Amino acid sequence: MKNIFEFAEACLHRTDIDEKLALTHQAWQLLQTRRLSFNSDRPVLPILNVKFPERPQLLAPRQMPQRKLTNSGGVIAFFHAIAHVEFVAVYLAWDMLYRFRGLPDQFYQDWLRVADEEAQHFALIRAHLQTMQTDYGDLPAHSGLWEHATDTADNLLARLAMVPRCMEARGLDVTPAIIEKFKKLGDDKSVSILTRILTDEVGHVELGSYWFKFVCRQQGFESEAKYRALIRQYYKGGKPKGPFNREMRIIAGFSNAELDWLEN
Ligand SMILES: [Fe+2]
């Protein structure tokens, strides 16, 4: 039997990209054949020990060049940015299951599935970039994504509120319009990749909602009030800005009351 937390430790602390993708798929395969154990007596290393590859160079959001989808450089920059989101998403899924112990086995199985899907998304986007003579790491990337993890390293409810139920939920709001743009440009390959990713992301946000409510019940919190309080506490700038994709967010486990609060 191999242990899920050994895989998590390797994926979070080693920088080789191909090794990380291979280990993620291997762990998922072992889970399918019931050869993965969830025994958690290995210590949890501090989040500052997590290591990212040397490339891409990470820049503050305001230093990132502006991009437009109307020229090939803009399309490349857009997919490089998405590759980075997916790459960090692999880390976020592993970190969710690595850092928070003592939950039902299902919690670890769910986030391992997310890690595996994010690794697939990254590989799809990377291959798409390579058809445009670009690799992941050739351009700079946004440094902000991982901050949500470091900010919430000691608070599972804050992590669930900020990562799946805020940052990833934002993808549900913005991706449909981007897919429409690629449809208008006649770029079928980009449309199919982004549609596949969007479908999986709804499931990831839904898992975030499920576990957020589960842990709220466990800790005796009313989940809607707790969500509002955590967003107010952890979201820089007070509250995420809309417009929100109500239809998809409802499927992903948001309540109408939560969406009304976000909108007002
Ligand atoms: Fe993804």
Boltz pocket constraint, residues with backbone or C-beta under 6 A from the ligand:
constraints:
  - pocket:
      binder: B
      contacts: [[A, 86], [A, 89], [A, 117], [A, 118], [A, 121], [A, 197], [A, 201]]
      max_distance: 6.0
